[in-house]
Amino acid sequence: MSLLVVGLSHRSAPVSVLERASLSADAKIKLLHDTLAAEPATEAAVLATCNRIELYADVDKFHAGVAELSTLLAQHSGVALEELTPYLYVHYEDRAVHHLFSVACGLDSMVVGEGQILGQIKDALALGQELHSAGRLINDLFQQALRVGKRAHSETGIDRAGQSLVTFGLEQLAVGTPVAEWARGKRALVIGAGSMSSLAAATLVRVGVAEIAVANRTAERAERLAEILVASGTGVTALAIPMAEVADELTRVDVVVSCTGATGLVLTADDVLAAVSWGAAPDPAPQSPPATAGRGSRTGLELAGLDTGVLARLVAAAEAGGRIADAGAARTISAPADAEADGCPVGLDGRSALTGVDANSLELHGTWADQGEAAAQRQPRRSARTQAHATDVRLALLDLAMPRDIDAAVHRIPGVRLVDIESLAEASADAPMAADVDAVRGIVAQEVAAFGAAQRAAHITPTVVALRAMAAEVVAMEVARLDGRLPDLDERQRAEVTQTVRRVVDKLLHAPTVRVKQLASEPGGAGYADALRELFDLDPQTVASVSRADAADPKNDDPGRAS
């Protein structure tokens, strides 16, 4: 086993780098194709979520593999290699297995113990199988990671150590008030209709909101999600609205959850300011409507009392990071055609599929993205976001998108509370670690050892098979020679002689082959296969043909095992 993983995550890179390095569906496919075309890699898989981008590969050379995989990540993420390199981490062989198993159990997530990552690992494996980039090692690794993750959740209380990101985000919006009490009777807007948005909508239903509006770039997806919510039997009122009506809908709702694949801001500061100002007592002197930046007039943030120097720094920082200005100068709500290609995980007939299903079950359909991010370079704005009590908030905003959907500067608007990936990271960092985390770490250690032993033992199996095949060939040759020397033997005598010779050979080979498998399963045991081939002068082509036949066995490459 020569497993190598090169990647970056919320633990190693700032949000700005993760945003720029995010991979589209097409980019994942191209990355896998190019990885297989690279000389050091024989199989590969890519695990790309909103808070991690990791490339797994079976390589024959460590240093060449690291260089090649790092270059490919930079090439397909669009971030220059020299800029990306400081944030990359590398794991090899057993350490790479330990990393993926820890990820699968939620130990490496922003919110410890969250289970959405299992769906993402399953998707990464499915893509590798579809593109035939996942061979024996990647298939075994990812399928075992899924089993380890499920074991951790079933045998321990890791779920109590963390929560789904949507629920955790809502708790941050509620500011100490029980979520069910805070959400009861509220009107909510969900922007986006992909799997993560489905999870958000289901969670909002479960905690007791009265009405949900769904807006999406593709109207049919919004309508389908609204129908599913109505069909869930919870009594919630749900309807789909056009994206063009989002700004108006903001004036009518209490909570907004946004998670789209848009390449720029979906909600600007001006949108939010206009919504919370709508219906308020008019000022003594009439004011002009907020104008967008670049026209020589004041923005909505300036009208809200934001210092112009702060505004200038926000704009400069946004421009330096290659993002649309946080001051709401412009917006981009269009997304690539594949931005929501995964879509809602239920079938087209969502109404009949989920009739009578409670919201908690519906939440299981929403595993698209681990939407949490930890900022390596956090801005000192936490206190500003946590001062106001939930009852003082006119509009609560939860941004689970990467890149951001909601202008980060809206938290400066009175009556608005924003929880985004950075504030979620800050809050989760302060959460006490559950005692069950230690139990999960123990499970991971056990499973890593077992996986390594199984892989090392499997590595020597073709050599043992080739040895026994050679022995069987020798037996057949000697029996044939005996037939020529003793032609008068009857069938019963010939069968008895043949069976006796086979028993002798099997007994001679039994102890060495069993022992060599045991030795090969131990760390550093890879050399026993080479020793066996050398001692018995086995034909390398014969061993290779056994390996190919074993790899081609459908029983060893069953996609259903990932479920």
Secondary structure in CASP SS format (residue, H / E / C, confidence):
PFRMAT SS
TARGET T0000
AUTHOR 0000-0000-0000
METHOD secondary structure of the structure
MODEL  1
M C 1.00
S C 1.00
L E 1.00
L E 1.00
V E 1.00
V E 1.00
G E 1.00
L E 1.00
S E 1.00
H C 1.00
R C 1.00
S C 1.00
A C 1.00
P C 1.00
V H 1.00
S H 1.00
V H 1.00
L H 1.00
E H 1.00
R H 1.00
A H 1.00
S C 1.00
L C 1.00
S C 1.00
A H 1.00
D H 1.00
A H 1.00
K H 1.00
I H 1.00
K H 1.00
L H 1.00
L H 1.00
H H 1.00
D H 1.00
T H 1.00
L H 1.00
A H 1.00
A C 1.00
E C 1.00
P C 1.00
A E 1.00
T E 1.00
E E 1.00
A E 1.00
A E 1.00
V E 1.00
L E 1.00
A E 1.00
T E 1.00
C C 1.00
N C 1.00
R E 1.00
I E 1.00
E E 1.00
L E 1.00
Y E 1.00
A E 1.00
D E 1.00
V E 1.00
D C 1.00
K C 1.00
F H 1.00
H H 1.00
A H 1.00
G H 1.00
V H 1.00
A H 1.00
E H 1.00
L H 1.00
S H 1.00
T H 1.00
L H 1.00
L H 1.00
A H 1.00
Q H 1.00
H H 1.00
S H 1.00
G C 1.00
V C 1.00
A C 1.00
L H 1.00
E H 1.00
E H 1.00
L H 1.00
T H 1.00
P H 1.00
Y H 1.00
L C 1.00
Y E 1.00
V E 1.00
H E 1.00
Y E 1.00
E C 1.00
D H 1.00
R H 1.00
A H 1.00
V H 1.00
H H 1.00
H H 1.00
L H 1.00
F H 1.00
S H 1.00
V H 1.00
A H 1.00
C C 1.00
G C 1.00
L C 1.00
D C 1.00
S C 1.00
M C 1.00
V C 1.00
V C 1.00
G C 1.00
E C 1.00
G C 1.00
Q H 1.00
I H 1.00
L H 1.00
G H 1.00
Q H 1.00
I H 1.00
K H 1.00
D H 1.00
A H 1.00
L H 1.00
A H 1.00
L H 1.00
G H 1.00
Q H 1.00
E H 1.00
L C 1.00
H C 1.00
S C 1.00
A C 1.00
G C 1.00
R H 1.00
L H 1.00
I H 1.00
N H 1.00
D H 1.00
L H 1.00
F H 1.00
Q H 1.00
Q H 1.00
A H 1.00
L H 1.00
R H 1.00
V H 1.00
G H 1.00
K H 1.00
R H 1.00
A H 1.00
H H 1.00
S H 1.00
E H 1.00
T C 1.00
G C 1.00
I H 1.00
D H 1.00
R H 1.00
A H 1.00
G C 1.00
Q C 1.00
S C 1.00
L H 1.00
V H 1.00
T H 1.00
F H 1.00
G H 1.00
L H 1.00
E H 1.00
Q H 1.00
L H 1.00
A H 1.00
V C 1.00
G C 1.00
T C 1.00
P C 1.00
V H 1.00
A H 1.00
E H 1.00
W H 1.00
A H 1.00
R C 1.00
G C 1.00
K C 1.00
R E 1.00
A E 1.00
L E 1.00
V E 1.00
I E 1.00
G C 1.00
A C 1.00
G C 1.00
S H 1.00
M H 1.00
S H 1.00
S H 1.00
L H 1.00
A H 1.00
A H 1.00
A H 1.00
T H 1.00
L H 1.00
V H 1.00
R H 1.00
V H 1.00
G C 1.00
V C 1.00
A C 1.00
E E 1.00
I E 1.00
A E 1.00
V E 1.00
A E 1.00
N C 1.00
R C 1.00
T C 1.00
A H 1.00
E H 1.00
R H 1.00
A H 1.00
E H 1.00
R H 1.00
L H 1.00
A H 1.00
E H 1.00
I H 1.00
L H 1.00
V H 1.00
A H 1.00
S C 1.00
G C 1.00
T C 1.00
G C 1.00
V C 1.00
T E 1.00
A E 1.00
L E 1.00
A E 1.00
I E 1.00
P C 1.00
M H 1.00
A H 1.00
E H 1.00
V H 1.00
A H 1.00
D H 1.00
E H 1.00
L C 1.00
T C 1.00
R C 1.00
V C 1.00
D C 1.00
V E 1.00
V E 1.00
V E 1.00
S E 1.00
C C 1.00
T C 1.00
G C 1.00
A C 1.00
T C 1.00
G C 1.00
L C 1.00
V C 1.00
L E 1.00
T C 1.00
A H 1.00
D H 1.00
D H 1.00
V H 1.00
L H 1.00
A H 1.00
A H 1.00
V H 1.00
S H 1.00
W C 1.00
G C 1.00
A C 1.00
A C 1.00
P C 1.00
D C 1.00
P C 1.00
A C 1.00
P C 1.00
Q C 1.00
S C 1.00
P C 1.00
P C 1.00
A C 1.00
T C 1.00
A C 1.00
G C 1.00
R C 1.00
G C 1.00
S C 1.00
R C 1.00
T C 1.00
G H 1.00
L H 1.00
E H 1.00
L H 1.00
A C 1.00
G C 1.00
L C 1.00
D C 1.00
T H 1.00
G H 1.00
V H 1.00
L H 1.00
A H 1.00
R H 1.00
L H 1.00
V H 1.00
A H 1.00
A H 1.00
A H 1.00
E H 1.00
A H 1.00
G C 1.00
G C 1.00
R C 1.00
I C 1.00
A C 1.00
D C 1.00
A C 1.00
G C 1.00
A C 1.00
A C 1.00
R C 1.00
T C 1.00
I C 1.00
S C 1.00
A C 1.00
P C 1.00
A C 1.00
D C 1.00
A C 1.00
E C 1.00
A C 1.00
D C 1.00
G C 1.00
C C 1.00
P C 1.00
V C 1.00
G C 1.00
L C 1.00
D C 1.00
G H 1.00
R H 1.00
S H 1.00
A H 1.00
L H 1.00
T C 1.00
G C 1.00
V C 1.00
D C 1.00
A H 1.00
N H 1.00
S H 1.00
L H 1.00
E H 1.00
L C 1.00
H C 1.00
G C 1.00
T C 1.00
W C 1.00
A C 1.00
D C 1.00
Q C 1.00
G C 1.00
E C 1.00
A C 1.00
A C 1.00
A C 1.00
Q C 1.00
R C 1.00
Q C 1.00
P C 1.00
R C 1.00
R H 1.00
S H 1.00
A H 1.00
R H 1.00
T H 1.00
Q C 1.00
A C 1.00
H C 1.00
A H 1.00
T H 1.00
D H 1.00
V C 1.00
R C 1.00
L E 1.00
A E 1.00
L E 1.00
L E 1.00
D E 1.00
L C 1.00
A C 1.00
M C 1.00
P C 1.00
R C 1.00
D C 1.00
I E 1.00
D C 1.00
A H 1.00
A H 1.00
V H 1.00
H H 1.00
R H 1.00
I C 1.00
P C 1.00
G C 1.00
V E 1.00
R E 1.00
L E 1.00
V E 1.00
D C 1.00
I H 1.00
E H 1.00
S H 1.00
L H 1.00
A H 1.00
E H 1.00
A H 1.00
S H 1.00
A H 1.00
D C 1.00
A C 1.00
P C 1.00
M C 1.00
A C 1.00
A C 1.00
D H 1.00
V H 1.00
D H 1.00
A H 1.00
V H 1.00
R H 1.00
G H 1.00
I H 1.00
V H 1.00
A H 1.00
Q H 1.00
E H 1.00
V H 1.00
A H 1.00
A H 1.00
F H 1.00
G H 1.00
A H 1.00
A H 1.00
Q H 1.00
R H 1.00
A H 1.00
A H 1.00
H H 1.00
I H 1.00
T H 1.00
P H 1.00
T H 1.00
V H 1.00
V H 1.00
A H 1.00
L H 1.00
R H 1.00
A H 1.00
M H 1.00
A H 1.00
A H 1.00
E H 1.00
V H 1.00
V H 1.00
A H 1.00
M H 1.00
E H 1.00
V H 1.00
A H 1.00
R H 1.00
L H 1.00
D H 1.00
G H 1.00
R H 1.00
L C 1.00
P C 1.00
D C 1.00
L C 1.00
D C 1.00
E H 1.00
R H 1.00
Q H 1.00
R H 1.00
A H 1.00
E H 1.00
V H 1.00
T H 1.00
Q H 1.00
T H 1.00
V H 1.00
R H 1.00
R H 1.00
V H 1.00
V H 1.00
D H 1.00
K H 1.00
L H 1.00
L H 1.00
H H 1.00
A H 1.00
P H 1.00
T H 1.00
V H 1.00
R H 1.00
V H 1.00
K H 1.00
Q H 1.00
L H 1.00
A H 1.00
S C 1.00
E C 1.00
P C 1.00
G C 1.00
G C 1.00
A C 1.00
G H 1.00
Y H 1.00
A H 1.00
D H 1.00
A H 1.00
L H 1.00
R H 1.00
E H 1.00
L H 1.00
F C 1.00
D C 1.00
L C 1.00
D C 1.00
P H 1.00
Q H 1.00
T H 1.00
V H 1.00
A H 1.00
S H 1.00
V H 1.00
S H 1.00
R H 1.00
A H 1.00
D H 1.00
A H 1.00
A H 1.00
D C 1.00
P H 1.00
K H 1.00
N H 1.00
D C 1.00
D C 1.00
P H 1.00
G H 1.00
R H 1.00
A H 1.00
S C 1.00
END
